[in-house]
């Protein structure tokens, strides 16, 4: 009797079939994990990049602290959320209106002078604001000092984005760098309000404002000694334009798209707050927004870990369409637990959209206008959020939270349609 094992090894026809099976196994496509850290490891391998990112975080902590701390400082002194909100709005307006001029200055003479001036003026404005509020000074002075703090906010984030554009020649690594930037900003927006709550509970809102002042000052001074400042390259100006990057049609369309879809962010913020209030648990708003930020951070990490072969404008349009669809789901009448799940899910495309936005800015603007271009995109984002918050407040005078979330979805979908027209000049 012939052994079956001998037949499997020796029979010519079966041996050929076995060989084909082995070949098929060897060419089976490799499917990478959804999130891989290989590219992040490659990005952070150079010591100068690691050092630059580490010191930049300290100077950017006020991003997640200052607005809320100013609101609580003024509200606590005046017992008026209206005045607190006005002070925070003045801070944001100061930041959005002055940033492009600072960006243009950096493109022309480098970042050292602007950063050094901001490292002094930003904490000085916040210290003066705390003193004015405690002295119960004229409300106009409070608004002016809040606007001054915004106008002198250290431009570390735009400097980092320009540095990455100059330092990294490969698009894949640049996308990973902007992904890491986006995730860091998300984490700052999560940690910042927690620090404010800690300071308010242990001391006062004034302590939170003073901490923001100290972080901005110390972090900026440390950043001035970091590799990006030592290797900064001032690009020669090829063509002079009073409008800067706004004179390029492709960038102008991109700015309009950013303004449109960031309106959805403001609507979501006030819509989720209204949802939590309608459920009789205002504290739930922080949990829901935190879940959305967590989903956004995870989406950003995943985006930066892989290569994406679609053109950037197409990616932008699709991500904004997915954002609109996710927000439209949130507008349905959910109980809190399913709403929390969908909040996490809906946030997953937000950071990737911001990453692609940064890539499009880097690709659309001329090298000698890149920092100013990043400040215009940031200003459009801030203005859009402000418009969304204001529009959401108006909607809530007549409707409930689902209407606000549906408006957010509509803004994202309109932006998705408009993003198809974004092009490189």
PyMOL commands that set and color helices and strands:
alter all, ss='L'
color gray80, all
select helices_A, chain A and resi 4-10+12-26+38-44+47-64+66-78+81-109+112-134+139-151+156-167+171-202+205-223+227-230+244-247+249-278+284-304+312-330+336-364+367-396+401-419
alter helices_A, ss='H'
color red, helices_A
deselect
rebuild
show_as cartoon
